């Protein structure tokens, strides 16, 4: 069996309502969210059925506001054997909050999710990947609040988020006070010296499935997992349309009618697991693949485990 087939990639689902996308903040602020039709249940349960069909487990990063109104949905996700993680309470970008408000939002979401699941919540993903160079202080708060890993950093240039020179693969971020947290950054490949995204729902809707698959294989050949993320609203082509700019509407609605087929193709051709499972494979390298890793792979895993990135992040040009 070759290395590509034995690598477990990370599959993550960001559970939020269609109207909670950050790009709609000006048109659908939190004050009016209760006025919108809730549609998160059906596409999320459809995703659960699809994952069961392919015997695949994932990490569900759940917005606390959604969990509070749909505790049965959170329980259903948990009962199917998936990991529950935190995607904030009010789905606000960290840069809009400041440390005190961020901590309050984080604690509220974590408390709701833990009350529903009866288990500690160890993983976090920021809305709109809003841990950037200006908001790295959020990592310290995550550590203080008991989180084991974060999956919020996107090592690209983007108009809304990104740390272009950030490390591209999972590893430990050490902070100035000696504390540390695991980071699972969004996946990229290098094209002409630039980090190129491919594994998020929006990119998967824009790019040909064959390109996405080849990109996953490229990263896997380096012995690295790919982090894939999608949203339930991307599988709901009949959701109500919200007024916004052309760019926002294109990003949100483009090809959502094709996501079911593209997602199934992805599950049929690649191996996936929750963040927590892949994290254990980093702590126990022999679990990363069905076959035991070679000496070079073990050395690479050990080096990533030792990495200290405080206060800035370093970059990798591999893959």
N, C-alpha and C positions, 0 to 999 in steps of 0.2 A: 504494500500500500504506500503511495507516495505522500510526501509531506503536505501537499495541498489538501488532500482529502481528510487528513487526520487533525488538522487545526480546527479548534472550536472558535468560531467568531462570536461576537456579542450581538444579540438581538434585543433591541429595546423599543418599547412602545410608550410614547408620551401621551398620557391619558388626559385630554383637555377637550373642552367644548369648541365647536367651530368658531364661535364668536369670541373666544379667549385668545386667539392669535394676537401677538403683540402688535402686529401691523394694523390691527383694527382698533387700537386703543382710542384713537380720536373719534371713531364712529360708534364704538361699543364699549364705553368705559364700564368699570365694575359696578358703578351705581345703577346701571340698567340691565345687568346680566339676568336678573330674575324675570325680566320682561320678555326674554327670548325663549323660544322653544328649545327644550333640552333634547339633544339627539345623540348623546354620547353612548347610551346603553347599547343600541342595536349594532353599530359597527364594531364596538369593542367585543361584544359577545360573538359576532361573526368572526372576528380575529381569533378568539379563543377556539372556535370550532376549526378554523383553518390550521392553527397550531397543533391541535389534537390530531388532525388528519395526517400531519407530517411528523408527529411524535417529537415536537420541538418545544422547548421551554424558553422563556424570555424574561427580561426585567421590565416591569411596568412602572414607569415614573408617573405617579398619580398626583394631580393637582388637588390640594386639600379642600378647596371649594367644591370640587366635583365629588370627592370622597364623602364629604359631609352630607351631600344630597343624594348620593347613591352608594350607601354602605354595602348594600347587597351585591353591587357590581364588584366592589373591592374584594368581598368575601369570595365571590365566584372565581375571580382571578387567582386568589390564594388557594382555593380548593382544587384548582387545576394544576397546582404545583409550580406556579410561576413566582418569581421574586417581586415583592412590592417595595418600591423606593419612592423618594420624595421629589416632587416637581414644583415646590413652593406651595403657598396657600392661595395667593391672589394673582399668580402668574404675572407679576410685575418685574421688569428688568432690575437687576441689582443696582445699577447706576442711578435709578430713580428713588432709591430708598435710603441709603446711608446705613451704617453699622447697626444702630439701634432698631430701626424699622425692619431691617433684614432679619435680625435675630428674632424679633417678635413674630414675623411672618413664618420663619423657619420652625420655631417652637410650636406654633399653632398647627401647622400642617403635620409635623411629626407626631404631635399628640393625637390628632384625629386618626391618623393612619395606624398608630400603635394601639389605640383603643379598639379599632375595628379588627385588626389582625391578631392582637395579643402577642405580638413579637416586636423586638427592637427594629427600628428602621435605620439601616446603615448606609444607604446610598442616596445621592442627591444629584439632580441636574437642574441648572439654572434656566429660567425662561429665556429663550432667544440666546442661549449660550453666553450669557452676560457676565461671566467671569472673564475679565479682560485685564490688561496691564493696570488699569485704573481701579479695579475692584478686587485685586488679589487678597485684600484684607478679608474677603468673604471666606477664604480657605481657613483662616485662623478661627473664625466663628464656627465653621463646620466641624473642625477638630474639637473645639470646646464643647460643642453640643453632641458629641459622641458619634459623629459620622466616620465611617471607615474609608469610604471612597467618594470621589466626585467624578462626574462625567459632563463637564460644562465647557471645557476649553476647546476652541476650534482653531487650529493652526493655519489660518488663511487670512487674506485681505478680504474684508466684506464691509458694506456700508453700515451694518448694524452690529457686528460683533467680530471677534477674532483676535488672536495673538499670533501674527504670521511666523514669528521665530520660535514659537513654543515647540517643545518636544512632541514628535508626531505619534509616539507609541506609548502604551501604558507603562507607568513607572511611579515611583514615590516622589512626592514633592516634600522636601524638608523645609520647615519654616525657621525663622530666626531664633525662636525660643527652644529649639530642639525637638519640637513636635513634628509630626509628619502625617500625610494623607496620600492615599493612592489616587492617581489621576488616570482616567480612561478618556483620552481626547478623541474628538471626532476624527474619522479616518480620512486620509488624503493619499494621493500618489504624486510623485514629482514629474512634472512635464515642463521641459525647458527651464529647469531650475526654479519652478514655482510650484507650491503646494496646490493641488487641484482636488476639490471635494467631489465625492461621487456616491456616498453611501447613506445619505439622508433622503427622506421622502420626496422633498422638492427636487433634489438632484436626480433621484430615480424616476421621477415623472418626466423630467426633461431629457435625460440621457437614454440612449438605446440600451435595452437589457443586456445585450452582448458586451457593451463597453463596461457596464457595472460588474458583470461576472469576470471579465478579464482583469479589471482593477482589483477585485477581491483576490484573485489568484496571484496577482503580482505581489500584493502585500503578504499573502500566506506563504509564498516561496521564501520570504525572508524570515519565516518562523514567527510571524506576527499575526495577531487576530485583527479582524476588521470590526469596527463598531457601527452597526446599522441602526438607524432610528426612523420610525414612522409615527404617524398620528392617526387615531381612529377617524377623524373627519376627512382624511385623505381617501377613505373607503366609503364615503357618503356623497355620491354625485348629486343627490337631490336636496342637499342642505340649502336653506334660504341664503340668498345672496345679500351681502352687506356692501353698502356703498364705500368705495375707496378709490385710490389712484389706480391707473392702468397697471403699473408695476406690481402693486400689492395684489390686485385681482389676478394677474397672471401667475404670480408666485403661489397664490393660495389655491386657485382653481384648475390650473393647467393639468390636463390628463388625469384628473381624479377618477374618471370613468374607466381607466385602464389599470388602476392600481391592484385590483384583485388578481388579475392574471400575472402581473409583474411580480407581485409578492409571492404567489404560489411557485412561480418559476425560480425565484430566489431560494425558497425553502427546499425545492426539489433538487437543487444543484449544489448547495453549500450546507455546511454543518454549523449550527448555532447553539448557543447556551446563554443563560443569564450572566450578568456581570459577576455575581458572587461565585459561580462555578469557575469562570475563567480566572478570577482573582485567586482562587485556591490553587489553580494550576501554576500561577506565578510563584506562590509560596511553596508548592510542591512540583517542581519542574517535570517530574516523570508523568504527571497527569495531563500535561498540556496536549499530548497526542496519544493515540492508541499505541503507537510504538514508542519506546523510550527515546528521548532526545539524544542527539550526539553531543560530543564534548563541546563543540562550538556553540550549539544552542544553549547548553547548560551555562556556559561562560557568559553568553549574552543575557540570559535571565538573571544571573547573579549580579552582573553589572547594573542592570536596570533597577534591581532591588536596592542597591547601595546608593543610587543617584540622589544627590541633594541639590535642590534647585532654588533655594531661598537666597536672596529675595526675588531674583528674576528667573526666567525660564530659559533653558538652552534648547538649541535646535538640533535636529538630525536630518541628514540628507539621504538617508538610506531608503531605497525602495521606491 
